[in-house]
Amino acid sequence: MAKLYDISRAMHAEMAVWPGDPGFELQRTGKIADGSAVNVSALNMGAHTGTHVDAPYHFEDDALTLDKVDLSVYWGPAQVVTVTKTSGPLTPDDFAGYDLGRAPRLLIHSPNSEADPNVFPQGFVHPSPELADHLGRHGVILYGADAPSMDPQDSKDLAGHHALQRNNILILEGLDLSGVPDGVYELAAFPLKLIDGDGSPVRAVLRTLE
């Protein structure tokens, strides 16, 4: 039977978020224990909290917003690849032992998957423009990472984001790939249908193909 891997970050008040973003909050607005007919809650969070997608509009004013992106990109074959580098740009040389043409979606498993999810990482790996161009030539349409961004935290030019967009590669960030063996899976990671949205949390799941 097929096995499912939940590769989403758990969302709770103590989770790490991008510095300056609002923290995650789930507020109970109705409780059965207090006499309400149902338990009800309200959510407060940034659009890029936890496991999430970036709409191209997030970093380019004239690009697609979340309600206009191609949903087919977020469902289909995906290859999980492990890298041991803890921070800095990834280049094609970091994937010399892999066939990156096995699936059109690439998910990068770095040491960040095993790090404390309640502490924002001091460093993380991110795609170099050279890697983005390389992946574009291999037909990759989605780049997913367990890192919180496609660029260093202090980046002003967002070269990784723009290089992926130039190659028509959409972005999935904040994955938790701990315990997931390298290989090809079926990915489902749909964003919310947010009009004019720049990003959205997702429930990302991998399904084995055997």
C-alpha positions as CSV (number, residue, x, y, z in Angstrom):
1,M,0.0,0.0,0.0
2,A,1.1,3.6,-0.7
3,K,2.5,5.5,2.3
4,L,1.9,9.2,3.1
5,Y,4.5,11.5,4.4
6,D,3.2,14.8,6.0
7,I,6.0,17.2,5.1
8,S,4.2,20.3,6.6
9,R,5.4,22.2,9.6
10,A,3.1,22.0,12.7
11,M,1.6,25.4,13.3
12,H,1.4,26.7,16.9
13,A,2.2,29.8,19.0
14,E,5.8,28.8,19.7
15,M,6.8,28.1,16.1
16,A,9.5,30.2,14.5
17,V,8.4,32.8,11.9
18,W,10.3,35.2,9.6
19,P,11.6,38.0,11.8
20,G,9.1,40.8,11.8
21,D,6.2,38.7,10.7
22,P,3.3,38.2,13.1
23,G,3.5,35.1,15.2
24,F,1.0,32.3,14.7
25,E,-2.1,32.6,16.9
26,L,-5.1,30.4,17.2
27,Q,-7.7,32.1,19.4
28,R,-10.7,30.3,20.7
29,T,-13.8,32.4,20.1
30,G,-16.4,29.7,21.2
31,K,-16.1,26.7,23.5
32,I,-18.5,23.9,24.1
33,A,-17.1,23.8,27.7
34,D,-18.3,27.4,28.1
35,G,-21.8,26.7,26.8
36,S,-21.3,27.3,23.1
37,A,-22.9,24.8,20.7
38,V,-19.5,24.3,18.9
39,N,-15.8,24.9,19.3
40,V,-14.7,27.8,17.1
41,S,-11.4,29.6,16.6
42,A,-9.9,32.6,14.7
43,L,-6.5,32.5,13.1
44,N,-3.9,35.2,13.0
45,M,-0.7,34.7,11.0
46,G,1.4,36.0,8.1
47,A,0.8,34.6,4.6
48,H,4.3,33.1,4.6
49,T,4.0,31.2,7.9
50,G,5.2,27.6,8.2
51,T,5.0,25.5,5.1
52,H,3.9,27.8,2.3
53,V,4.1,28.8,-1.3
54,D,5.3,32.1,-2.7
55,A,3.2,33.6,-5.5
56,P,5.5,35.4,-8.1
57,Y,3.8,38.6,-7.0
58,H,5.5,38.2,-3.6
59,F,8.7,39.6,-5.2
60,E,7.7,41.0,-8.6
61,D,5.0,43.7,-8.8
62,D,3.9,42.7,-12.3
63,A,3.8,38.9,-11.7
64,L,1.0,36.5,-11.0
65,T,-0.9,36.7,-7.7
66,L,-1.9,33.5,-5.8
67,D,-5.3,33.2,-7.3
68,K,-3.8,33.1,-10.8
69,V,-1.0,30.6,-10.5
70,D,-1.2,27.2,-12.2
71,L,-2.5,24.8,-9.7
72,S,-1.2,21.8,-11.6
73,V,2.3,22.7,-10.5
74,Y,1.5,21.8,-6.9
75,W,0.3,18.3,-7.7
76,G,2.4,15.5,-9.3
77,P,5.7,13.7,-9.3
78,A,8.4,15.2,-7.1
79,Q,12.0,14.1,-6.3
80,V,13.4,14.5,-2.8
81,V,17.1,15.1,-2.8
82,T,19.3,15.4,0.3
83,V,22.1,17.9,0.6
84,T,24.6,18.1,3.6
85,K,25.5,21.7,3.2
86,T,24.0,23.7,6.1
87,S,24.0,27.2,4.6
88,G,24.9,29.2,1.5
89,P,24.0,28.9,-2.2
90,L,23.5,25.6,-3.9
91,T,25.0,25.1,-7.3
92,P,24.7,22.3,-9.9
93,D,27.8,20.7,-8.5
94,D,25.9,20.0,-5.3
95,F,23.7,17.6,-7.3
96,A,26.4,15.9,-9.4
97,G,25.3,12.5,-8.2
98,Y,21.6,13.0,-9.0
99,D,19.5,12.8,-12.1
100,L,17.4,15.9,-11.8
101,G,15.3,15.0,-14.7
102,R,13.5,12.2,-12.8
103,A,10.6,14.5,-11.8
104,P,9.5,18.1,-12.6
105,R,9.3,19.0,-9.0
106,L,12.5,19.1,-6.8
107,L,12.3,19.1,-3.0
108,I,15.6,19.8,-1.1
109,H,16.2,18.0,2.2
110,S,18.9,19.9,4.1
111,P,19.9,19.8,7.8
112,N,17.2,22.4,8.4
113,S,14.6,19.7,8.5
114,E,16.1,18.3,11.6
115,A,16.7,21.7,13.3
116,D,14.6,23.1,16.1
117,P,11.4,24.4,14.4
118,N,10.9,26.9,17.2
119,V,14.1,28.7,16.5
120,F,14.6,30.7,13.3
121,P,17.7,29.3,11.5
122,Q,20.8,31.4,11.5
123,G,21.7,30.1,8.1
124,F,20.2,27.9,5.4
125,V,20.8,26.7,1.9
126,H,19.2,28.5,-1.1
127,P,19.3,28.1,-4.8
128,S,21.9,30.1,-6.7
129,P,20.9,31.7,-10.0
130,E,23.2,29.2,-11.7
131,L,21.2,26.3,-10.1
132,A,17.9,27.9,-11.1
133,D,19.0,28.1,-14.7
134,H,20.3,24.5,-14.6
135,L,16.9,23.3,-13.2
136,G,15.1,25.2,-15.9
137,R,17.0,23.3,-18.5
138,H,16.0,20.0,-16.8
139,G,12.3,20.9,-16.9
140,V,11.8,21.6,-13.2
141,I,8.6,23.5,-12.5
142,L,8.6,23.6,-8.7
143,Y,11.4,24.1,-6.3
144,G,10.6,23.1,-2.7
145,A,12.9,23.5,0.3
146,D,12.9,23.0,4.1
147,A,14.4,26.5,4.3
148,P,12.3,29.6,5.0
149,S,13.5,31.4,1.8
150,M,15.1,31.1,-1.6
151,D,17.7,33.7,-0.6
152,P,19.7,34.6,2.5
153,Q,17.8,36.4,5.3
154,D,19.6,39.7,4.6
155,S,19.2,39.6,0.8
156,K,18.0,42.8,-0.9
157,D,18.0,41.7,-4.5
158,L,16.4,38.3,-4.0
159,A,18.5,36.8,-6.8
160,G,17.3,33.2,-6.1
161,H,13.6,34.1,-6.2
162,H,14.0,36.1,-9.4
163,A,16.2,33.4,-11.1
164,L,13.5,30.7,-10.4
165,Q,10.8,33.0,-11.7
166,R,12.9,33.7,-14.9
167,N,12.9,29.9,-15.4
168,N,9.1,29.6,-14.7
169,I,9.8,27.6,-11.5
170,L,7.3,28.2,-8.7
171,I,8.4,28.2,-5.0
172,L,7.4,26.0,-2.0
173,E,9.2,26.9,1.3
174,G,9.3,25.7,4.9
175,L,9.0,22.0,4.3
176,D,9.8,19.3,6.9
177,L,11.5,16.4,5.1
178,S,12.8,14.7,8.2
179,G,12.3,11.0,7.9
180,V,11.6,11.1,4.2
181,P,14.0,8.9,2.1
182,D,15.4,10.3,-1.1
183,G,13.3,9.3,-4.1
184,V,10.4,10.1,-6.4
185,Y,6.9,10.6,-4.9
186,E,3.6,12.2,-5.7
187,L,3.3,15.6,-4.1
188,A,0.2,17.6,-3.2
189,A,0.6,21.1,-1.8
190,F,-2.2,23.3,-2.8
191,P,-2.4,27.0,-1.6
192,L,-5.5,28.8,-0.5
193,K,-7.4,30.7,-3.2
194,L,-6.5,34.2,-2.0
195,I,-7.5,37.0,-4.4
196,D,-4.4,39.1,-4.9
197,G,-2.5,36.9,-2.5
198,D,1.3,36.9,-2.3
199,G,1.6,33.7,-0.4
200,S,-0.3,31.0,1.4
201,P,0.3,28.2,4.0
202,V,-0.3,24.7,2.6
203,R,-0.6,21.2,3.9
204,A,2.1,19.4,1.9
205,V,2.0,15.7,1.6
206,L,4.1,13.1,-0.3
207,R,2.6,9.7,-1.4
208,T,4.9,6.8,-2.3
209,L,4.5,5.4,-5.8
210,E,5.0,1.8,-4.9
